[in-house]
Amino acid sequence: MIVLSLLTSILYSYCNAFTKPLCKNCIYYKPSWFDGYNFGECKKFSKRDNKTDILIYNYTHLCRDNENECGKNGTYFQRKLTFTNLHP
């Protein structure tokens, strides 16, 4: 039983090493007011409008397409701490 548990945890960590992180699990992710992953916004790459002094956020899919921002691999990804992340 212990061996099976150990093999499962090794396989789980091995698979997670090769998956790209999802923006919705990042601390910089700001969900949109309607349901849609592509329309979520990234708070990491915000810009301030000089005239109105309002922060403007890029959509997450645009940040992931741009290698100078987060890129395909999620360079600036930082996982949100949730209750499920705290327990193995």
C-alpha positions in Angstrom: 0.0 0.0 0.0 2.8 2.4 0.9 4.6 1.6 -2.4 1.5 2.3 -4.4 1.0 5.6 -2.6 4.7 6.5 -3.3 4.4 5.6 -7.0 1.2 7.6 -7.3 2.8 10.7 -5.8 5.9 10.3 -8.1 3.8 9.9 -11.2 1.6 12.9 -10.2 4.7 15.2 -9.7 6.2 13.9 -13.0 3.1 14.7 -15.0 2.7 18.2 -13.4 6.3 19.0 -14.4 5.4 18.9 -18.1 2.0 20.7 -18.0 1.7 24.4 -18.7 0.3 26.4 -15.8 -3.3 27.7 -16.3 -3.8 31.4 -15.9 -6.9 30.9 -13.8 -4.7 29.3 -11.1 -2.4 32.3 -11.0 -2.4 35.1 -8.4 -2.4 37.7 -11.2 -5.6 36.3 -12.8 -8.6 38.6 -12.7 -11.8 36.8 -13.9 -14.0 38.7 -16.3 -17.6 39.6 -15.4 -18.9 37.0 -17.8 -17.8 33.4 -18.0 -14.9 32.8 -20.4 -11.3 31.8 -19.8 -10.0 33.8 -22.8 -11.5 37.0 -21.4 -9.9 36.8 -18.0 -7.4 39.6 -17.4 -3.8 39.6 -16.1 -3.0 42.0 -13.3 0.7 41.5 -13.8 0.9 43.4 -17.1 -1.4 46.3 -16.3 -0.9 49.8 -17.7 -2.2 53.1 -16.4 -4.2 55.4 -18.7 -2.6 58.8 -18.4 -5.8 60.8 -19.1 -8.2 58.9 -16.8 -5.7 57.4 -14.3 -7.5 54.0 -14.7 -5.6 50.7 -14.8 -6.0 48.7 -18.1 -5.4 45.0 -18.0 -4.4 42.8 -20.9 -6.5 39.6 -21.6 -4.8 36.5 -20.4 -4.7 34.9 -23.8 -2.8 37.9 -25.2 -0.2 37.8 -22.4 0.3 34.1 -23.1 0.8 34.7 -26.8 3.4 37.4 -26.1 6.8 36.0 -25.2 7.8 39.4 -23.8 5.1 39.1 -21.2 4.2 35.7 -19.8 4.6 33.6 -22.9 3.5 30.1 -23.8 5.2 28.6 -20.7 3.8 31.0 -18.2 7.1 32.6 -17.2 5.6 34.8 -14.4 3.0 32.3 -13.2 2.6 32.2 -9.4 0.1 29.7 -8.0 -2.8 30.9 -5.9 -2.9 29.4 -2.4 -6.2 27.7 -2.0 -7.5 25.2 0.5 -6.9 22.3 -1.9 -3.3 23.4 -2.5 -2.5 23.2 1.2 -3.3 19.5 1.6 -1.4 16.8 -0.3 
